[in-house]
Structure formats: structure tokens, C-alpha cells
């Protein structure tokens, strides 16, 4: 029987890769998105797909560090980094970074001691269990957001 940590890892993987019960997972929604679409602003005042993915990457690194024992707090100034060069090479590099980071997170989550899941990640903060479940929910939220941005970008192209 799988440990609770392994089951949580499985839920995160489903929200990232495929087989999410709510619909397309994050990578499924990103299929076919090129750098031009990722950098587009089809909805005034909304983040771009690229900006959303940089935000997801920031959260991913934070979770990896927290699972490893860091007391890192969410840094609002680093939460939504700027895109920088919006080339196809840079876009593909970001996608690969995200995939490698998710693989790394999966390994550390699966190995996380089940006995520590109820411990807060920071003093007076939610538990590691809540943080990890929230991380999977974060993927679901942003998959929906990216789906809407893709539809809006396609409408602008027409």
C-alpha cells in the first residue's frame, strides 16, 4: 500500500501531467502553445501564459525547498517575475525547467516522512499536507487560467 506522501505525490503528478479528474492537467493545456502565444496579451490587464508559468515555476521551487526543510517564505517580489527574452528557445527552456522541477518535487514528496505531514511548514502556517494539496490545486487553477488565455489568443488570431 502506498504511503500518504506517495499518494499526495500522485495527485500533484496528475494535476501537472495527465489524468486529472477535473479536466486537462497543466501540461495538457500547454500542449501546442508556442512562444508567441505564451507571450501574447489577449486579455487586457491579465497575465500572459508565460507569466503564469513563471509564477508556477516560482511556487514549484518554493515547494521543493520547503519539503527539503527550508523555512522559505513566499516572496511577493519574486512571485511574478518578468518574462525577459520571449524567444521560442527561452519558452522551451522554461517548459523543460518546469518538467525537471516537477520530477524533483515528486521524488522529495514521495520520500517525505508521513509522520511529518501535519507539521506546519513555517511557524503559525498551514501544515505540509495542506501546502502539498494546495500545490496540486494551484496547478488546477492555473491550468484553467491558461486554457482561457489560449482561447482568447486564438480568438485574437482569427
URDALIN-V875224 format. One record per helix or strand of 2 or more residues. SS is the DSSP state (hx for helix, st for strand). FROM is the first residue (numbers start at 1). TO is the last residue. If there is no record, write none. Layout:
SS|FROM|TO  SS|FROM|TO
//
This chain:
hx|4|16  hx|26|30  hx|35|39  hx|49|67  hx|76|79  hx|88|110  hx|114|116  hx|128|157
//
